[in-house]
Amino acid sequence: MDFLKDLLEDKSATMISSLLGKAGFSAGQAEAFVPPAARSVLDAVKSRAGQAGLAELASNPEAVAGAVDIAGLADEAGISREKAASGLEAVLPIILGVLRDKAGSLGSLGSLLGGGGEAVGAISGMAGKLFGK
C-alpha cells in the first residue's frame, strides 16, 4: 500500500480547494504545494512515530506541524515561508484526518506510510487535468 499516492489521489482536490479558500493560494500555487506538503507531513509523522502512536500523532496537529521543515517546503513549492505555513495549516487537518481514519485499521506505521516517490508525478498529472493543463 502506498499511502502517499492514495492520499494524493483521494484528497488532492480537497486539499487544493482548501488552499484556494482558506490560504489564498492561486491554482498554480496550490497545485505545486500539495505534493510536497503531503510528503512533508507524512515525513514529520514518521519522524515522531517513536515518540507517540499513530492515532495520538494524528490527533495532535501542533506536534506534527512543528516537525515540518517550513523553509524547505516553501522552497520546494516556490512560495514564501508565510504562505507555506498558511498552506500547511489548511491541509494538515485533511491529511491527519485520513491518518486518524486509517490508524485503527492498520497494524503498522511502516505499511501505512511506506513508499511514495511516484506519487508526486501522479498528482501533477491529476492536478493538470483538474486545472485544464
N, C-alpha and C positions, 0 to 999 in steps of 0.2 A: 504494500500500500504506500503510495506517495502522497503524504498528507498535504504538502505544499501545493502540488499540482491539483489535487482535489479541491483544496481551499480556493485556489485561484479560479478554477473552472466554475465552482459553485457560487462563490461570493464576490467575484471581481466587480460585477455590475453594481452590487450593493455597496461595496467599498467606494467605487468611483462616484456613485450617486451621493454618498455621504461626504466625500471630499468636495464635490461641487456645491452641495448645500450648506454644509457646516463649516468648511475650512476655506471657502472662497477660492478653490483651485480652478484653473481653466481645464478644459477637457484634456489637453495635451499634458499638463502638469499631473493630473490625476492618473492618466494612463502610464506615465513614466514613474509615478510614485508607488503604485500598488504592488508590483512585484518585489522591489527591494524592501518595502515596508513590511510585507508579509514575511519575507525571509528574515529580516532583522528581528521581528517579534518572535518568530519561532526559534531563532538562534538564542535570543535572550531567555526564552523558556528553557531551552536545552541547557544553557549555562547555569541556570538556577535550579535545575531539576534535582540535584543532590541535596539542596537545602530545604526543599519543600516538595510535597506531592504535586502531581499534575493538576488535580482538582483545586488544591489550595492556590497554586500559581494562577490558574485560570480565573480565580475569584479575586485576585489582587493586582489590578492594573497598574498601581503605582510601583510595585516591585518590578514588574515586567518592563514598564516604561523606563524606569531608572537604569535598567541593564541594556537599553538600546543605545547604540552609538549615533546620536542625532546628527553630529557633524558629518560622519561617514554616510549616513542615509541622505542627508541634504546634498552632499557632493554627488552621490550616485544618481540621485533623481534630478540634479541640476536646478535646485531651488535653494532658497535661503534657509538658515537653521530655524528661524522663527516659523517659516511656512512648514518645514518638516515636523516641528514639534506640534503645530496645529493639526497637520495631517495625521500624525500618529495618534493624537487624541481622538480624531474622528474614526479611524479604522480599528483601533485597539479593541473596543468593545465587540466588534464584529468577529475579529479573529479569536478573542478569548471566549466568546460565546460558543463558537464551533469547538474549541478545545474543551470547554466545560461539558458540552453535549457528548463528546467522544470519550472523555476521561473515564466515565463509569463503564463503558462497554469494551474498552480495550485493555489488554493486560500490561503492555509495556510502552513506556515513553519512546523508546527507540523505534518500535514498529509504527507508532503514530507519527513521529516526526522525521523519519529517515528519508533520505533522497532529496530530490527537488531541483536538480540542476537544469533539466529540460523544461521546467515549469515556466521560467521566465520567457522563453521563446513562445510557448503555448499561449501565455496571457497576452503577449504583444500581438500575436495574430488575432486573438479574440477581440482585444480592445480595438484593433484596426477595423475589424468588421463592425463593431459596435458604433464606432465613430465615422464609418464610411471611408476608411483609408484603403 
